[in-house]
Amino acid sequence: MSVSIVIADDHPLMLRGLSDYISSKGFNIIGSAEDGKTAYNHIVKLKPDLALLDIRMPGMTGLEVAKACYKNNLPTKVILITFDNEEHLFDQAKEYNVYGYILKEFAIEEIEQCINSAIKGEPYFSQEIASYLNSKINYSSKNLNKLLTPTELKILKLVSNEMSSLEISETLNSSIRTVEKHRSNIVKKLDLKASQNALAIWAQLNREFIKNT
């Protein structure tokens, strides 16, 4: 039997693209919406197996829809798709028993696996954030100051403010190459996954701690 899905995103191109891709994989899109309230009404009326929701939508956010489903004991499993990788959003997603949390830039790569995991009752989080959710590293100020050089610590604070390597190089009057070298060293010292967004994600998850170091 085909898996039934309601999908919602307030960006029409994203909505269409994901719908087409998911349908091509054999899943059954039984409802779509460009706002959260319509998505929730579809979920209540159509009772899909899954609801794939953007977090930031008018009417109701994806998290608000997930909360309503959780509070009302609806059987539909919720998957959130978003550009947001803020820690408090992860915490809320888990609190509302969300079965998936995918970053939009990796949606096409991960959505099929996420859907299959959710159907089995196994929560799935984007690979880019899973390790940070499951085992977030907490350093004391003393240890972090000991682990990183003053320049590396300064760059880490700028990264936590969502500054690019170019912006950091301009702020520090340094070359991009030098900044990238420092970033690479920080990734190694923090024992992070060597991927493009690893340091930025870790820094955002630990923003308050880094700011006070």
C-alpha positions, -999 to 999 in steps of 0.1 A, spaced: 0 0 0 13 34 -9 24 58 18 0 88 20 16 123 25 4 158 30 31 184 21 32 221 30 56 249 21 49 286 15 74 286 -13 56 274 -44 87 262 -63 99 243 -33 65 228 -28 62 217 -64 97 204 -66 94 182 -35 60 170 -45 72 159 -79 103 142 -65 83 124 -37 57 113 -62 84 99 -85 95 77 -56 62 60 -54 47 79 -25 12 93 -26 7 131 -22 -29 134 -11 -29 170 -1 -7 201 -4 -8 236 12 11 269 12 2 277 49 1 259 82 -36 262 89 -46 246 56 -20 219 62 -34 211 96 -69 209 82 -57 185 55 -41 163 82 -73 162 103 -95 155 73 -73 132 52 -54 114 80 -22 109 60 5 86 71 30 115 70 30 153 69 60 170 54 60 206 67 81 237 63 87 252 97 82 289 89 47 292 73 19 318 76 -12 309 96 5 282 117 42 273 116 53 237 110 61 234 147 27 247 157 11 221 134 33 194 149 23 206 184 -14 204 175 -10 169 161 8 158 192 -17 174 217 -47 159 198 -31 124 194 -33 124 157 -17 94 141 1 113 113 38 114 117 53 148 112 85 156 93 98 192 94 119 206 65 137 239 70 167 262 67 167 267 105 193 248 125 187 265 158 190 243 190 157 254 205 138 244 173 154 209 176 143 207 212 107 216 204 106 192 175 116 163 197 92 175 224 63 173 199 74 138 188 84 149 153 98 120 133 121 139 110 140 172 107 157 179 74 177 209 63 163 222 30 197 222 13 199 184 18 162 177 12 164 159 -21 193 138 -8 177 127 24 139 129 20 133 93 8 154 78 36 136 101 61 102 90 49 111 53 51 125 57 86 95 76 98 71 49 84 91 23 105 87 45 136 123 55 136 130 93 139 154 107 113 174 139 115 196 154 87 230 138 88 245 173 90 229 179 124 224 144 139 257 141 156 253 175 172 218 166 185 228 133 198 261 142 214 265 180 217 300 187 230 302 210 260 335 226 268 342 247 298 355 282 292 389 271 306 392 241 284 381 260 252 406 288 259 433 262 264 423 242 233 421 271 208 445 299 202 433 335 207 429 340 170 410 307 166 387 316 195 380 350 179 372 333 146 349 308 163 330 337 179 326 353 145 314 320 130 288 317 157 275 351 146 269 335 111 297 354 94 312 340 63 350 334 58 350 365 35 333 387 62 357 373 89 387 381 67 375 416 62 369 420 99 403 407 109 422 423 80 433 388 70 432 367 38 404 342 32 429 315 29 443 322 64 408 323 78 399 290 61 431 274 75 422 286 111 387 272 106 401 238 95 423 237 126 393 245 148 373 216 132 402 193 140 407 205 175 369 202 183 369 168 166 340 177 143 330 160 111 350 174 82 321 187 62 314 222 48 289 232 74 302 213 104 318 242 122 289 267 115 264 242 128 284 235 160 290 272 166 253 280 163 243 252 186 268 265 212 264 302 204 256 314 240 284 294 254 310 307 229 298 343 234 305 340 271 340 324 267 
